[in-house]
Amino acid sequence: MKIAALILSFTLAFLASNCLADEATLTDKDFDLITLSSDKPAEFGRVFLSGIPWVNYTRGLLRLPTEKITAITKGKPIKKARLVLNLGVIDNAPGHPLHIFEINKPWNDGLTWMTTDGIEPWMAGKYEDNIDKATQDINLPMAEITLPSEPGEKTEEIDITSLLQEWAGGSVDNHGLLFKMGPTIHGKPDQGRWEVDIFEAKIILEFSR
């Protein structure tokens, strides 16, 4: 009886150890954060979303190379992936939410508001071929974050498990994420401005041991 109990205890401990997951936290030292402006060069190292109707707009991008994912997980299956954003709302009079899209076009460090690399437009032959066209075949955002209209801070966590599994497995091309807030061009000049700073971003990965 004691032997059977000992065997059972050992078996349960063995199964539990194999069900445990390793965890890694990635910060902006591991991925790229970029702010694209409609009238300024790209700014690397941060995401600052703003809009002054008919004057200036910005969008944000996050790029996490697939090689970085596989280097951390060492090819082990991803069990869970979370994107954690710490947001500072400076102004949001129109009450716009923050939308996060998967980008479906390749781009490089030469990108601009209108082009993927300084030459190739985000969507050739269309009116306003700007960065928003980087999600031209995706109708709905992968996440929507409701933001207050008054100044304040907010932390939001988004489940990106399936996306990172697809990126790591190679079933979906990894072109990063687009942070979008408010429309461009279309909007009344007096509808109010918005300014939101993503002052901290991290990705928490859980993968099998």
C-alpha positions as CSV (number, residue, x, y, z in Angstrom):
1,M,0.0,0.0,0.0
2,K,2.8,2.4,0.9
3,I,4.7,1.4,-2.3
4,A,1.6,2.2,-4.4
5,A,1.1,5.5,-2.6
6,L,4.8,6.3,-3.2
7,I,4.5,5.5,-6.9
8,L,1.4,7.6,-7.2
9,S,3.1,10.5,-5.5
10,F,6.1,10.2,-7.7
11,T,3.9,10.0,-10.9
12,L,1.9,13.1,-9.9
13,A,5.1,15.1,-9.1
14,F,6.6,14.0,-12.5
15,L,3.4,15.1,-14.4
16,A,3.3,18.4,-12.5
17,S,6.9,19.2,-13.3
18,N,6.3,18.6,-17.0
19,C,3.2,20.8,-17.0
20,L,5.1,23.7,-15.6
21,A,5.9,26.6,-17.9
22,D,8.8,28.9,-18.1
23,E,8.1,32.6,-18.3
24,A,10.0,35.4,-20.0
25,T,9.2,39.2,-20.0
26,L,10.2,41.1,-23.1
27,T,10.6,44.9,-22.9
28,D,11.4,47.6,-25.4
29,K,15.0,46.4,-25.3
30,D,13.7,43.3,-27.0
31,F,11.3,44.8,-29.6
32,D,11.0,48.1,-31.5
33,L,8.5,50.8,-30.7
34,I,8.0,53.4,-33.4
35,T,5.9,56.6,-33.8
36,L,5.0,57.6,-37.3
37,S,3.8,61.2,-37.9
38,S,2.0,62.6,-40.8
39,D,4.5,65.6,-41.0
40,K,7.7,64.4,-39.2
41,P,10.3,61.6,-39.6
42,A,9.7,58.3,-37.8
43,E,10.7,58.4,-34.1
44,F,12.1,55.2,-32.8
45,G,11.9,54.1,-29.2
46,R,8.4,55.1,-28.2
47,V,4.8,55.1,-29.2
48,F,3.0,58.5,-28.8
49,L,-0.5,58.6,-30.3
50,S,-1.9,62.1,-31.1
51,G,-4.2,63.9,-33.4
52,I,-5.1,67.5,-34.3
53,P,-7.8,67.2,-36.9
54,W,-6.7,68.6,-40.3
55,V,-3.2,69.3,-38.9
56,N,-1.2,66.3,-37.7
57,Y,-1.7,62.7,-36.8
58,T,0.5,59.9,-35.4
59,R,0.4,56.1,-35.4
60,G,2.4,53.6,-33.4
61,L,4.1,50.3,-34.4
62,L,5.6,47.4,-32.5
63,R,8.0,45.1,-34.1
64,L,9.1,41.8,-32.4
65,P,11.3,39.8,-34.8
66,T,10.4,36.1,-35.0
67,E,14.1,35.2,-34.4
68,K,13.8,36.9,-31.0
69,I,10.8,34.8,-30.1
70,T,12.4,31.5,-31.1
71,A,15.7,32.4,-29.3
72,I,13.8,32.9,-26.1
73,T,11.5,29.9,-26.3
74,K,14.2,27.7,-28.0
75,G,11.5,26.2,-30.2
76,K,9.3,25.2,-27.3
77,P,5.5,25.7,-27.7
78,I,4.1,29.0,-26.5
79,K,1.4,28.4,-23.9
80,K,0.4,32.0,-23.4
81,A,1.4,35.4,-24.5
82,R,0.3,38.7,-23.1
83,L,0.9,42.3,-24.3
84,V,0.8,44.7,-21.3
85,L,0.5,48.4,-22.0
86,N,0.8,51.2,-19.5
87,L,-1.0,54.2,-21.0
88,G,-0.9,57.9,-20.1
89,V,-3.9,59.9,-21.4
90,I,-2.9,63.5,-21.7
91,D,-6.0,64.6,-23.7
92,N,-8.8,62.7,-25.4
93,A,-11.7,65.1,-25.9
94,P,-13.3,63.0,-28.6
95,G,-13.2,59.9,-26.5
96,H,-11.5,57.8,-29.1
97,P,-10.6,54.2,-28.3
98,L,-7.2,52.7,-29.1
99,H,-7.2,50.0,-31.8
100,I,-4.5,47.4,-32.3
101,F,-4.1,45.8,-35.7
102,E,-1.9,43.1,-37.1
103,I,0.2,44.6,-39.9
104,N,0.0,42.6,-43.2
105,K,2.6,44.4,-45.3
106,P,6.4,44.2,-44.9
107,W,8.3,47.4,-44.0
108,N,11.7,48.5,-42.8
109,D,13.4,51.3,-40.9
110,G,13.0,53.6,-43.9
111,L,9.3,53.7,-43.4
112,T,7.3,56.9,-43.5
113,W,3.7,57.9,-43.0
114,M,3.0,57.2,-46.7
115,T,5.6,54.5,-47.6
116,T,6.8,51.1,-46.2
117,D,10.5,51.9,-47.0
118,G,10.7,55.5,-48.2
119,I,9.6,54.5,-51.7
120,E,6.9,51.8,-51.8
121,P,3.4,53.1,-50.8
122,W,1.4,51.3,-48.2
123,M,-1.3,50.8,-50.8
124,A,-0.6,51.9,-54.3
125,G,-3.0,53.8,-56.4
126,K,-5.4,54.8,-53.6
127,Y,-6.3,58.1,-52.1
128,E,-4.4,58.7,-48.8
129,D,-2.0,55.7,-49.1
130,N,-0.9,56.2,-45.5
131,I,0.1,53.8,-42.7
132,D,-3.5,52.9,-42.0
133,K,-3.5,50.9,-45.2
134,A,-1.0,48.5,-43.6
135,T,-4.1,46.7,-42.4
136,Q,-6.0,46.9,-45.7
137,D,-7.2,43.3,-45.7
138,I,-8.2,43.2,-42.0
139,N,-11.6,44.6,-41.3
140,L,-11.6,44.4,-37.5
141,P,-8.8,45.2,-35.0
142,M,-7.4,42.4,-32.9
143,A,-8.0,44.5,-29.8
144,E,-9.9,47.6,-28.8
145,I,-9.0,49.6,-25.6
146,T,-11.5,52.0,-24.2
147,L,-9.8,55.2,-23.0
148,P,-11.1,58.0,-20.8
149,S,-11.7,61.5,-22.1
150,E,-10.0,63.0,-19.1
151,P,-6.3,62.8,-18.3
152,G,-5.1,59.8,-16.4
153,E,-3.2,56.5,-16.5
154,K,-4.4,53.0,-17.4
155,T,-2.9,49.6,-17.7
156,E,-4.3,47.2,-20.3
157,E,-3.5,43.5,-20.9
158,I,-4.2,41.9,-24.3
159,D,-4.0,38.2,-25.0
160,I,-1.8,37.7,-28.1
161,T,-1.2,34.0,-27.7
162,S,-2.6,32.8,-31.0
163,L,-0.8,35.5,-32.9
164,L,2.6,34.7,-31.4
165,Q,2.0,31.0,-31.9
166,E,1.4,31.7,-35.6
167,W,4.4,34.0,-35.8
168,A,6.7,31.5,-34.1
169,G,5.3,28.6,-36.2
170,G,5.7,30.5,-39.5
171,S,2.0,30.1,-40.5
172,V,1.6,33.9,-40.5
173,D,4.1,36.5,-41.7
174,N,5.3,38.6,-38.8
175,H,5.1,42.3,-39.8
176,G,4.3,43.6,-36.3
177,L,1.4,45.5,-34.8
178,L,-0.2,48.9,-35.5
179,F,-1.5,51.1,-32.8
180,K,-4.2,53.4,-34.2
181,M,-6.3,56.0,-32.5
182,G,-8.8,58.4,-34.2
183,P,-9.4,59.0,-38.0
184,T,-7.1,60.9,-40.3
185,I,-8.2,63.9,-42.5
186,H,-11.8,63.1,-42.0
187,G,-13.1,64.9,-39.0
188,K,-14.2,68.3,-37.9
189,P,-11.4,70.7,-36.9
190,D,-13.3,71.6,-33.7
191,Q,-13.9,68.0,-32.5
192,G,-11.0,68.1,-30.1
193,R,-7.5,66.7,-30.1
194,W,-6.1,63.5,-28.5
195,E,-2.7,62.7,-27.0
196,V,-1.9,59.3,-25.5
197,D,1.5,58.1,-24.5
198,I,2.3,54.3,-24.3
199,F,5.0,54.9,-21.7
200,E,5.7,51.3,-21.0
201,A,5.1,48.1,-23.1
202,K,6.0,44.5,-22.3
203,I,5.2,41.1,-23.7
204,I,5.0,38.2,-21.2
205,L,5.6,34.8,-22.7
206,E,4.8,31.5,-21.1
207,F,6.2,28.4,-22.8
208,S,6.6,24.7,-22.0
209,R,9.8,23.5,-20.2
